[in-house]
Each structure stands twice: as structure tokens, then as C-alpha cells.
């Protein structure tokens, strides 16, 4: 018995792009949930909880499918940087990240209701920012929309302007740990290839 199809419970264009890069067939069904972005939460708990909320909301609508919920957040010195509310907050976030290493947490929740299947995992990678002036941040945000991105930046767009180095998985930072996801599919015999 095999779940069909794979359903991405996210509107993220970056997650769609990463799944496409794996040659995987999938549907998209955005989860109607309110994400928990309280800044004092443990970042691992936050991403795991939000990913599970997304997967479980869609699982009930698509019982035969394997539903993939995912969530990403940025954390620095115990503080969570979710999606900024406005440009002023986006500027403030990059000021705080400027010249420092920070962590990016991405969680994956997989749910298949008919198969009574549930698996959750997360990964952490590190990003080092260049030392940035306000004008460099403003110029970066003129190219990259910060409002739909945790931490007010995207690793895949104009990153040479702001990022000095990374440790870990580029894809995890982008929003989906593809290597771990492929390993999970292989372990359970799930095949969603085009």
C-alpha cells in the first residue's frame, strides 16, 4: 500500500522549487492554520509544532495522500526571528543578524491518515552574515521581499550581498531538508517520482 499523491501543505514557492528539483510529483494544498510565532519559544519546538499543525490540518482533507508540512525559523541567541510584520521590523532583524552567526531550523511533518503513518524530523544549519550598513540592508530589501521570509532574508536570492558563510545544508536554510526527506521516502518505500 502506497500513499497517493504527495501533498505539500504550504504556499512556499521555495519548498515547491526544492520538491521540483528532486523530480517529485506533488499537489499543493495550503493549510488553513495560524502559525505560532511567539519569540520566546524554543525554535525546535516552534518549527516542529507548526509543521505538524500544517500536516494534520490537510491530512483530514486528503486521507489517501502523504501530507508534508514544513516550517522554518531563524534564531539568534535564544530569540526567534519569524516573518517580519513590516519593513521597519525587517530592517531591525537584519541589523541584529549583521556580522553574526545564527541558526536556521527547518522541521518536516509527514502524515498519511489511511496508512496510520506519522513521522517528524528537523534539521539545523548555521548562517554567518556580513557586517551590514542600513543602506546595504535597504538595498538588499529592494531586491528581495523580506516580508514572506523568516529572518527577513532568503538564502537563494542575492545572498552574496549579505551572507559570509554557511555550515550545514543549503536546502534546510532555504526551507526543506531534501536529503533527509529523500532518505525518509526511501526508508519507507515511498515513490513519488515523475
N, C-alpha and C positions, 0 to 999 in steps of 0.2 A: 504494500500500500504506500502510495506516494502523495504528498500534498500537491495540489494544483489550483491556481498558479502560485507564484511568489508575489506577495503584495507588499509594497513599500508604504508604510503608514506615515508618510512625510511629504511635505511640499518642497523640500530642499532640492534645488537644482544640482547642488554639489553631490548629494547622495545618488541622484539619478545618473549623473555623469559617471560616478565610480562604479555603479552596478553595470552600466552600459559597457564600461571598459573591461569588465570581466566576461563579456559576451553572454550575459544572463537575460532571459526573458522575464519581465515582471510587469505588474499593474501598479498603479498608484491610487491609493485611497487615503486622503488626508484624515487623520484622527481628529475628531471634534472634542478636544480636551483643552484644559487650561494648564499650561506648564507651571511647575513650581520653581521659581527663580529666586527664592529667598537667599540673600547674600551670605547669611551666617551658616548655611547648611554645609555639611561635608560634601565636597564636589563629587566624590564617588557615589555617595547616596543619592545626590541630586540627579545625576545622569542616569543611574540605574532605575530610579523611580520614574523619571519622565519617559524613558524608553519603554518601560513596562506599561505605563498608562496608555501610551500610543498603541502598542501592540494589542493590548487587551480590549481597547475601545473598538478596534477594527476586527479583531478575531470573532466577535459576536455577529458581525455583519457578513463575514466570509469564512464560515466554519470549515470548508474544504481546503482553504488556502493556508500556506505558511506565511504568516504576517511578520514583517520585520519592522520593529520600532527602534529608533535610534535617537540619541541625544548627545550633544557636545557642549562642553563649557570650558571656560578659561579660568584658571585660579592662580593667584599670586599672594603668597604669604598669608594663607588662610582666608582670603577674600575671593568671592566668586564674581566673575565678570560675565554676565549674561548679555543678551542683545540690548544695546543701548536704547533708551526711550526717545532720545533726540540727538541732534548734532553736538550740543554742548556736553552731554554725557559721553558721547563717542570721543570727543576731544580729551575729556578728562581721563577716560580709560587708557588711551594711548600715551598720555603724559605719564600715567602711573606705570605703564609697562616699559616705557623708554629706558634703554640701557640695561635692562634686567633679563634674567631667565624667568620664565613662568611655565606652568604645566597646562596641558590640554587633555581633558578627559573625554573619551567617547565611549558610550555604552551601546550595546545591542541586546534587544529582547526579541526572541523568536517564539511565536505561538502558533500552534496548529490544533484547533479545537477538536476536530473529528479524530485526530490521531492522539489526542491527550498528550501533546508534546509541548514542552516548555524548556527553554534554555536561555540563560543570560550570561553575558560577559562584558568586560570593559578593558580598555587599554589607556595608558597614559604616555604621552610624549612631551618633550620639552622644546621650548622655542626661546631663542635669545633675540631681543630687539636691539637694533642700533640705537644710539643716543639721538633722539629726535627733537627738533625745534617745533614750536607751534606752527610755523609756516610749512614745514615739511609734513606735519600731520594733516593740515588743512589741504595741502596739495594732493596728498595720498587719498583723502576722502573725496576729493573732486573726481578721482578716477574710479574709486571703489566705494560702493554704497555700504556704509558701516552699520546701517540700522537693522539688517537681517542677519547679522553675524555676531556670534558670541565673541566678546572682547573687542568688537568694533573693527575687526580686520579679517581678511581671507588669505590663507597661505598660498592659494592658487592664482591670485591676481596682484600684479605689481609688487610682489613680495621683496624683490631686490631693493626697493625703496626703504623698507622698514626692518627687514629681518637679517640678522647677522649669522645665525646658525640654528640648526635643529638637532635633537637627539631623539631617535625613535622613528616611528612610522609617519611619513608624509601624509598618507591616506587617513590615518587616525586624526591628524591635525585638521585635515580637510573635512572630516565628518563621518567616516566609515572605515573601520579597520578591516580592509578587504582580505588580507592574508588570513586573519583569524576566522573570518566569515567563510572563506573557501574551505579552510580546514574543517570547520564545523559541518558544512554541507557534505564533504567527503566522508567524514566520520559516520554520519547518519544515512549515507547513501542517497542524499537529495540531489537531483539533477535538474537544473533549470536552464541549461544551455540552449542557445538559439538554434 
